[in-house]
Amino acid sequence: MKKLSKLEAVLWNIAFPGFSQLLTGHYIKGVLFVGLEFVMNGKSRFNQAIMYSFLGEIEMAEAVVNYQWLMFYPCVYMFSLWDGYRQAMPPDEKYTFLPFVFCAYFVTVGLMVSPKVTIFDLHPGPIFLPMLFLIPGLLIGFMIKLMLAKNFRINNSS
């Protein structure tokens, strides 16, 4: 069973959810994540929406995307990233799940509000707005992680 670095585990799962699990010999989880990726991606028409968004055709992206299926995607994607990271992290590392969880929350909310949001006369749509919502998810997740870790160190040193 191959041992991946934390960065390598996350980068493989960014490329395709389940890859780091497959590389580390967690075949059931890896196949499950890959299978979920295919189902959610196909049912939500995510790749079509990505293509239209990058071509600047936001209205077409909104027309093809199936929001009900796409709303599952951020949680499964972030869980896959966290699971790969967790396999590579040292056992004493605390609260590492928080940035991943808050990213899943914020990206899902970004997806839900994307039909109604316009920023400076630009309508980011169902792909770019959730990507922007990743930033506050990371910031809040890391801030809470740091506060809890600091509190944990203070309580354990007393």
C-alpha positions as CSV (number, residue, x, y, z in Angstrom):
1,M,0.0,0.0,0.0
2,K,1.5,3.3,-1.1
3,K,1.9,6.2,1.3
4,L,1.0,9.6,-0.2
5,S,2.0,13.0,1.1
6,K,-0.9,15.2,2.2
7,L,-0.4,17.4,-0.8
8,E,-0.2,14.5,-3.2
9,A,-3.4,12.9,-1.7
10,V,-5.4,16.1,-2.1
11,L,-4.1,16.9,-5.6
12,W,-5.0,13.4,-6.9
13,N,-8.5,13.8,-5.5
14,I,-8.8,17.2,-7.0
15,A,-8.0,15.6,-10.4
16,F,-10.6,13.0,-9.8
17,P,-12.4,12.0,-6.5
18,G,-11.3,8.5,-5.4
19,F,-7.8,8.5,-7.1
20,S,-5.8,8.9,-3.8
21,Q,-7.9,6.1,-2.2
22,L,-7.2,3.8,-5.1
23,L,-3.4,4.7,-5.0
24,T,-3.3,3.9,-1.3
25,G,-5.1,0.6,-1.6
26,H,-8.5,1.6,-0.3
27,Y,-10.1,0.1,-3.3
28,I,-13.7,0.0,-2.0
29,K,-13.7,3.6,-1.1
30,G,-11.9,4.6,-4.2
31,V,-14.3,2.8,-6.5
32,L,-17.2,4.2,-4.6
33,F,-15.9,7.8,-5.0
34,V,-15.2,7.2,-8.7
35,G,-18.6,5.7,-9.2
36,L,-20.3,8.6,-7.4
37,E,-18.3,11.1,-9.5
38,F,-19.6,9.5,-12.7
39,V,-23.2,9.3,-11.6
40,M,-23.4,12.8,-10.1
41,N,-21.4,14.3,-13.0
42,G,-23.6,12.7,-15.6
43,K,-26.9,13.3,-13.9
44,S,-26.1,16.9,-13.1
45,R,-24.6,17.6,-16.6
46,F,-21.7,19.2,-14.7
47,N,-19.2,19.0,-17.5
48,Q,-21.5,20.6,-20.0
49,A,-22.1,23.4,-17.5
50,I,-18.4,23.8,-16.9
51,M,-17.8,24.0,-20.7
52,Y,-20.5,26.6,-21.3
53,S,-19.3,28.6,-18.3
54,F,-15.7,28.8,-19.5
55,L,-17.0,29.8,-23.0
56,G,-18.8,32.7,-21.3
57,E,-22.3,31.2,-22.0
58,I,-23.6,31.3,-18.5
59,E,-27.3,31.2,-19.5
60,M,-26.6,27.9,-21.4
61,A,-24.8,26.6,-18.3
62,E,-27.8,27.4,-16.2
63,A,-30.1,25.8,-18.7
64,V,-28.3,22.4,-18.9
65,V,-27.3,21.9,-15.2
66,N,-29.5,19.8,-13.0
67,Y,-29.3,21.6,-9.6
68,Q,-30.8,18.7,-7.7
69,W,-28.0,16.4,-8.7
70,L,-25.3,19.0,-8.6
71,M,-26.0,19.9,-5.0
72,F,-24.7,16.5,-3.9
73,Y,-21.4,17.2,-5.6
74,P,-19.6,19.6,-3.2
75,C,-20.2,17.4,-0.2
76,V,-19.0,14.2,-1.9
77,Y,-16.1,16.0,-3.5
78,M,-14.9,17.6,-0.3
79,F,-15.3,14.4,1.7
80,S,-13.2,12.6,-0.9
81,L,-10.5,15.3,-0.6
82,W,-10.6,15.1,3.2
83,D,-10.5,11.3,3.3
84,G,-7.4,11.3,1.1
85,Y,-5.8,14.0,3.3
86,R,-6.8,12.1,6.4
87,Q,-5.0,8.9,5.2
88,A,-1.8,10.9,4.8
89,M,-1.9,13.2,7.8
90,P,-0.1,12.5,11.1
91,P,-2.4,10.9,13.8
92,D,-2.0,13.8,16.2
93,E,-3.2,16.5,13.7
94,K,-6.5,17.9,15.0
95,Y,-9.6,19.5,13.4
96,T,-8.3,19.0,9.8
97,F,-11.9,18.2,8.7
98,L,-13.1,21.8,9.3
99,P,-11.8,23.6,6.2
100,F,-13.2,20.7,4.0
101,V,-16.6,20.8,5.8
102,F,-16.9,24.5,5.5
103,C,-15.9,24.5,1.9
104,A,-18.7,21.9,1.2
105,Y,-21.2,24.1,3.0
106,F,-20.2,27.3,1.3
107,V,-19.9,25.8,-2.2
108,T,-23.4,24.2,-1.8
109,V,-24.9,27.5,-0.7
110,G,-23.1,29.3,-3.6
111,L,-24.7,26.8,-6.0
112,M,-28.1,27.3,-4.5
113,V,-28.0,31.1,-4.7
114,S,-26.2,31.2,-8.1
115,P,-29.3,31.8,-10.2
116,K,-30.0,35.1,-8.3
117,V,-26.6,36.6,-7.8
118,T,-25.0,39.3,-10.0
119,I,-21.7,40.9,-8.9
120,F,-20.9,44.3,-10.6
121,D,-23.2,43.5,-13.5
122,L,-21.6,40.1,-14.0
123,H,-23.6,36.9,-13.5
124,P,-21.1,34.2,-12.4
125,G,-23.6,31.3,-12.8
126,P,-23.6,27.8,-11.4
127,I,-19.9,27.1,-11.8
128,F,-18.0,30.3,-11.0
129,L,-20.1,31.5,-8.0
130,P,-19.7,28.3,-6.1
131,M,-15.9,28.5,-6.9
132,L,-15.9,32.0,-5.3
133,F,-17.7,30.7,-2.3
134,L,-14.9,28.2,-1.7
135,I,-12.7,31.1,-0.5
136,P,-14.9,32.1,2.6
137,G,-15.4,28.4,3.3
138,L,-11.6,27.9,3.5
139,L,-11.0,31.0,5.5
140,I,-13.7,30.3,8.1
141,G,-12.8,26.6,8.3
142,F,-9.1,27.4,8.9
143,M,-9.9,30.1,11.4
144,I,-12.2,27.8,13.4
145,K,-9.5,25.0,13.2
146,L,-6.8,27.4,14.5
147,M,-9.1,28.6,17.4
148,L,-10.0,25.1,18.4
149,A,-6.4,23.9,18.1
150,K,-5.2,26.8,20.3
151,N,-7.9,26.1,22.8
152,F,-7.0,22.4,22.8
153,R,-3.3,23.3,23.5
154,I,-4.3,25.7,26.3
155,N,-6.6,23.1,28.0
156,N,-4.0,20.3,27.7
157,S,-1.2,22.4,29.1
158,S,-3.2,23.2,32.2
